[in-house]
Amino acid sequence: MSKLTCKQAEKLISSFLQDEMDNRTKKRFLAHVEGCGSCLEELSIQFLVTTGMQRLEQGDTFDLNRELKLKMATEKRHLHILASLQRGLYATEAFSILTAVLLLWMVVLK
């Protein structure tokens, strides 16, 4: 998995904020943003502008820093869950193949 450059990450911010990012890209994006202060700051600014403006129009109170951290943590949890499910699927497939091979081996030996 190749790392994103700051320029690539900045181009992906709106996709992240609009939940229009595939899981592989999201994983790379979050890894970059969490390790890059300037990209995290740009993400915070864009989040403030987009989400903050919506909240102001609705008259809601908000803590945008907390909400952005929550969004990032939620996305990381989703990615972790998907990775766990994928590993479980691989294990199930491997077990199924092993079972089929053993059954075939038993039939051939009879």
Secondary structure, DSSP 8 states (H G I E B T S, - for coil): -----HHHHHHHHHHHHTT---HHHHHHHHHHHHH-HHHHHHHHHHHIIIIIHHHHHHT----HHHHHHHHHHHHHHHHHHHHHHHHHHHHHHHHHHHHHHHHHHHHHH-
